[in-house]
Amino acid sequence: MTLRKTPVVMNKLLKGIDFAALETLERVFYHKSFTAAAEDLNIKQSSVSYTINRLRRAFSDPLFVRQGNRIFATDRCDDIVKTAESIINKMHYAAMPANFDPASVETTITISATYLSRTVLLPGLIRELRKEAPGIRFDLITGFTDAGHHLVSGKADIALSPVAINESGIYGKFLFEDPYICLMDPSNDLAYDDLTLDRFASASHLIIHYGQKWQPPFRKALQEKGYDIDATISTANPEDVALLVPKTDLVVTMPSRIAQQFTIPFALRRCPVPAAAKLNFYWPARLNSSPLHVWIRDKIFKLAKGLVEQDWSI
């Protein structure tokens, strides 16, 4: 006798819930705003409100409650979003061909990246993918403190950032760290003399802020020792180093892997305060099981491991 599994009787209201509704719920949850979710999805705010009201009836829960000018998710909403992400993730995986072939993929991947990752990691990744998956297009956007927002809002598929991202629904892995060194013109007295903390702190500095309200680790380490530095020149662009430092007394403190990429024969000295720039790799839960992104992550992990094994000492 064959036993048949009793079919699950679905809530009639749930039958009308599709993936677009789940995606809308996810966007409102992460943006904490109906307006921002509508802009992200490129739909009218009234459509977002209508969808959330349908979901409220289906789940018999308000999902979002307003406190002042902000909205907050209920505990039930938090659980539903986790389930929705799992469903969306599994369907993305199911939609991929059974035999994954990178060469047949046609898609665009948006990467939120810092200058360090663009300098030492992405060139190798793009070279490999251009050979093995020429149908993949890349959109590179700049991200530091806003990298987490790029992922949760769907503006980026991958984030490479020194900043820790602790958002719900985001996976991450530390890739490597790169010690800070001091770069200067060979004519600078500090290129040969003892580079003490006092002399370093009183030097003329070119500070690279990357257009972010972000403080590099070497400055924090310096402040902990009771020192700080003033910027003679401040710039968002690391490439300005090659234009502004030659034949001056300026000192630039930057990750060693960036400093050693310049073709101009700068003098490089160990930073008198030990500190390192970190590079972390993050991706959203919706892409965690995607065969394409699993494949790309493996590429990134291997490239990062190769960089760690190289000798970048000065």
C-alpha positions as CSV (number, residue, x, y, z in Angstrom):
1,M,0.0,0.0,0.0
2,T,1.4,3.4,-1.0
3,L,0.9,6.2,1.4
4,R,0.3,9.6,-0.1
5,K,1.5,12.7,1.6
6,T,-1.4,14.9,2.6
7,P,-1.1,18.2,0.7
8,V,-0.6,21.3,2.7
9,V,-3.7,23.6,2.7
10,M,-2.4,27.1,1.9
11,N,-3.8,30.2,3.4
12,K,-6.0,31.7,0.5
13,L,-4.4,35.1,1.0
14,L,-0.9,33.6,0.6
15,K,-1.8,32.2,-2.8
16,G,-1.6,35.7,-4.2
17,I,1.9,36.4,-2.8
18,D,4.5,36.3,-5.5
19,F,8.3,36.9,-5.6
20,A,7.7,40.6,-6.5
21,A,5.8,41.0,-3.2
22,L,8.5,39.3,-1.2
23,E,11.2,41.5,-2.8
24,T,9.1,44.6,-1.9
25,L,8.9,43.4,1.7
26,E,12.7,42.9,1.7
27,R,13.4,46.3,0.3
28,V,11.2,48.1,2.8
29,F,12.7,46.0,5.6
30,Y,16.3,47.1,4.7
31,H,15.6,50.7,3.7
32,K,13.2,51.2,6.6
33,S,11.3,53.4,4.3
34,F,8.4,52.9,1.8
35,T,9.7,55.9,-0.3
36,A,13.3,54.6,-0.6
37,A,12.0,51.1,-1.4
38,A,9.9,52.4,-4.2
39,E,12.8,54.4,-5.6
40,D,15.0,51.3,-5.4
41,L,12.4,49.1,-7.2
42,N,11.5,51.9,-9.6
43,I,7.8,51.7,-8.8
44,K,5.3,54.1,-7.3
45,Q,5.1,54.4,-3.5
46,S,1.4,53.6,-3.7
47,S,2.4,50.2,-5.2
48,V,4.7,49.5,-2.2
49,S,1.9,50.5,0.2
50,Y,-0.6,48.2,-1.6
51,T,1.8,45.3,-1.5
52,I,2.6,45.7,2.2
53,N,-1.1,45.9,3.0
54,R,-1.7,42.6,1.1
55,L,1.2,41.0,3.1
56,R,-0.2,42.4,6.4
57,R,-3.5,40.7,5.7
58,A,-1.9,37.4,4.6
59,F,0.3,37.2,7.7
60,S,-2.1,38.8,10.1
61,D,0.6,41.1,11.4
62,P,1.3,44.9,10.9
63,L,4.9,44.0,9.7
64,F,5.9,47.7,10.1
65,V,5.0,50.2,12.8
66,R,5.7,53.9,12.8
67,Q,7.5,55.6,15.6
68,G,7.9,59.3,15.0
69,N,9.3,59.8,11.5
70,R,10.7,56.2,11.2
71,I,9.2,52.8,10.7
72,F,10.3,49.7,12.5
73,A,9.8,46.0,11.6
74,T,7.9,43.8,14.0
75,D,9.5,40.6,15.3
76,R,7.2,38.6,13.0
77,C,8.3,40.7,10.0
78,D,12.0,39.9,10.9
79,D,11.2,36.2,10.7
80,I,9.2,36.5,7.5
81,V,12.0,38.5,5.8
82,K,14.5,35.8,6.7
83,T,12.2,33.1,5.2
84,A,11.6,35.3,2.1
85,E,15.3,35.7,1.5
86,S,15.8,32.0,1.8
87,I,13.0,31.4,-0.8
88,I,14.3,34.0,-3.2
89,N,17.8,32.6,-2.8
90,K,16.7,29.1,-3.6
91,M,14.7,30.2,-6.6
92,H,17.7,32.1,-8.0
93,Y,19.7,28.9,-7.6
94,A,17.0,26.7,-9.2
95,A,16.8,29.1,-12.2
96,M,20.5,28.5,-13.0
97,P,21.3,25.8,-15.6
98,A,21.9,22.4,-14.0
99,N,25.3,22.3,-15.6
100,F,26.7,25.7,-14.8
101,D,28.9,27.1,-17.6
102,P,30.6,30.4,-16.9
103,A,31.2,31.0,-20.6
104,S,27.4,31.1,-21.3
105,V,26.6,33.6,-18.6
106,E,25.3,37.0,-19.8
107,T,24.9,39.4,-16.8
108,T,26.2,42.5,-15.1
109,I,27.8,42.4,-11.7
110,T,28.1,45.6,-9.6
111,I,31.0,45.7,-7.2
112,S,31.4,48.3,-4.4
113,A,35.1,48.6,-4.1
114,T,37.9,50.6,-2.5
115,Y,41.0,51.8,-4.1
116,L,43.1,49.0,-2.5
117,S,40.8,46.4,-4.0
118,R,40.9,48.1,-7.4
119,T,44.6,48.3,-7.3
120,V,45.6,44.8,-6.2
121,L,42.7,42.4,-6.4
122,L,40.2,43.4,-9.1
123,P,42.7,43.5,-12.0
124,G,43.5,39.8,-11.5
125,L,39.8,38.9,-11.1
126,I,38.8,40.7,-14.2
127,R,41.6,39.2,-16.3
128,E,40.4,35.7,-15.3
129,L,36.8,36.4,-15.9
130,R,37.4,38.0,-19.3
131,K,38.9,34.7,-20.4
132,E,36.5,32.3,-18.8
133,A,33.2,34.3,-18.7
134,P,33.4,37.1,-21.4
135,G,29.6,37.7,-21.1
136,I,30.0,39.2,-17.6
137,R,30.0,43.0,-17.5
138,F,31.2,44.9,-14.5
139,D,30.0,48.1,-12.9
140,L,32.4,49.4,-10.3
141,I,31.2,51.9,-7.7
142,T,33.1,53.4,-4.8
143,G,32.2,52.2,-1.4
144,F,33.7,52.6,2.1
145,T,31.2,53.3,4.9
146,D,28.3,53.0,2.5
147,A,29.3,49.6,1.2
148,G,26.7,47.9,3.5
149,H,24.0,50.1,2.2
150,H,25.0,49.2,-1.4
151,L,24.5,45.5,-0.6
152,V,21.2,45.7,1.4
153,S,19.7,48.1,-1.1
154,G,20.6,45.9,-4.1
155,K,22.8,48.5,-5.6
156,A,25.8,46.2,-5.4
157,D,26.3,42.4,-5.6
158,I,29.7,42.3,-4.0
159,A,31.5,44.7,-1.6
160,L,35.2,44.9,-0.9
161,S,35.7,47.2,2.0
162,P,37.9,47.8,5.1
163,V,34.8,48.7,7.1
164,A,33.0,46.0,9.1
165,I,29.5,45.3,7.8
166,N,27.2,43.8,10.4
167,E,23.8,44.1,8.6
168,S,21.4,41.3,8.8
169,G,21.4,39.2,5.6
170,I,25.0,40.0,4.7
171,Y,27.8,37.3,4.6
172,G,31.4,38.3,4.9
173,K,35.0,37.1,5.0
174,F,38.3,38.8,5.8
175,L,40.7,38.6,2.9
176,F,44.0,40.2,3.9
177,E,45.6,43.2,5.6
178,D,48.2,45.5,4.2
179,P,50.7,47.4,6.4
180,Y,50.9,51.2,6.0
181,I,54.2,52.6,4.8
182,C,55.4,56.2,4.2
183,L,56.1,57.4,0.6
184,M,58.1,60.5,-0.2
185,D,60.4,62.0,-2.8
186,P,64.0,60.6,-2.5
187,S,65.2,64.2,-1.9
188,N,63.2,64.3,1.4
189,D,65.5,64.2,4.5
190,L,63.1,61.7,6.0
191,A,63.9,59.2,3.2
192,Y,67.3,58.5,4.9
193,D,67.2,60.0,8.5
194,D,65.6,58.2,11.5
195,L,61.8,58.4,11.0
196,T,60.8,58.8,14.6
197,L,57.2,59.4,15.8
198,D,58.1,63.1,16.6
199,R,59.5,63.7,13.1
200,F,56.7,61.8,11.4
201,A,54.0,63.8,13.3
202,S,55.7,67.1,12.5
203,A,56.2,66.4,8.8
204,S,54.3,67.9,5.9
205,H,51.6,65.3,5.0
206,L,49.5,64.7,2.0
207,I,46.4,62.9,3.4
208,I,44.2,60.7,1.2
209,H,40.6,60.7,2.5
210,Y,39.0,58.8,-0.5
211,G,36.0,61.1,-0.3
212,Q,34.9,59.5,2.9
213,K,34.4,60.4,6.5
214,W,36.7,57.6,7.4
215,Q,39.8,57.6,9.5
216,P,42.6,55.2,8.4
217,P,44.0,52.8,11.1
218,F,47.4,54.4,11.2
219,R,45.9,57.7,12.4
220,K,44.0,56.0,15.1
221,A,47.1,54.2,16.2
222,L,49.1,57.5,16.1
223,Q,46.4,59.2,18.3
224,E,46.6,56.4,20.8
225,K,50.3,57.2,21.3
226,G,49.4,60.9,21.9
227,Y,50.3,62.2,18.4
228,D,48.3,63.4,15.4
229,I,49.1,64.9,12.0
230,D,47.9,67.9,10.1
231,A,47.2,67.8,6.4
232,T,49.3,70.1,4.3
233,I,47.3,68.8,1.3
234,S,44.1,66.7,1.4
235,T,42.8,64.8,-1.5
236,A,40.2,62.1,-2.4
237,N,42.3,60.7,-5.2
238,P,45.4,58.4,-4.5
239,E,46.6,59.1,-8.0
240,D,47.3,62.7,-7.0
241,V,50.4,61.3,-5.2
242,A,52.2,60.9,-8.5
243,L,51.4,64.5,-9.4
244,L,51.9,66.3,-6.1
245,V,54.7,64.6,-4.2
246,P,57.7,64.6,-6.6
247,K,60.3,67.3,-5.7
248,T,58.5,68.3,-2.4
249,D,58.9,67.6,1.3
250,L,55.4,65.9,1.4
251,V,55.0,62.5,3.1
252,V,52.1,60.1,2.2
253,T,51.1,57.2,4.4
254,M,49.3,54.5,2.5
255,P,48.9,50.7,2.2
256,S,52.1,49.2,0.9
257,R,50.5,47.4,-2.0
258,I,49.2,50.8,-3.3
259,A,52.5,52.6,-2.7
260,Q,54.5,50.0,-4.6
261,Q,52.3,50.3,-7.7
262,F,53.7,53.8,-8.6
263,T,56.2,53.8,-11.4
264,I,57.9,57.0,-10.2
265,P,61.0,56.0,-8.0
266,F,59.6,57.2,-4.6
267,A,61.4,56.5,-1.4
268,L,59.4,54.1,0.8
269,R,59.9,53.9,4.6
270,R,58.2,51.8,7.2
271,C,55.5,53.7,9.1
272,P,56.7,54.5,12.6
273,V,53.4,53.4,14.0
274,P,52.4,49.8,13.2
275,A,49.0,49.7,11.5
276,A,47.5,47.9,8.5
277,A,44.6,48.5,6.1
278,K,42.2,45.6,6.0
279,L,40.2,44.3,3.1
280,N,37.0,42.4,3.7
281,F,34.7,40.7,1.2
282,Y,30.9,40.8,1.6
283,W,27.9,39.5,-0.3
284,P,24.1,39.5,0.2
285,A,22.2,36.4,1.3
286,R,20.2,36.5,-1.9
287,L,23.3,35.5,-3.8
288,N,24.8,33.1,-1.3
289,S,23.8,29.9,-3.2
290,S,24.0,31.3,-6.8
291,P,26.3,29.0,-8.8
292,L,27.7,32.0,-10.6
293,H,28.5,33.9,-7.4
294,V,29.9,30.8,-5.6
295,W,32.2,30.4,-8.6
296,I,33.3,34.1,-8.4
297,R,33.8,34.0,-4.7
298,D,36.1,31.0,-5.1
299,K,38.1,33.1,-7.6
300,I,38.3,36.0,-5.2
301,F,39.4,33.8,-2.3
302,K,42.2,32.2,-4.3
303,L,43.4,35.6,-5.6
304,A,43.5,37.0,-2.1
305,K,45.4,33.9,-0.8
306,G,47.9,34.5,-3.6
307,L,48.4,38.1,-2.6
308,V,48.9,37.1,1.1
309,E,51.7,34.7,0.0
310,Q,53.5,37.3,-2.0
311,D,56.4,39.2,-0.3
312,W,55.4,42.9,-0.2
313,S,58.0,43.9,2.4
314,I,60.2,47.0,1.8
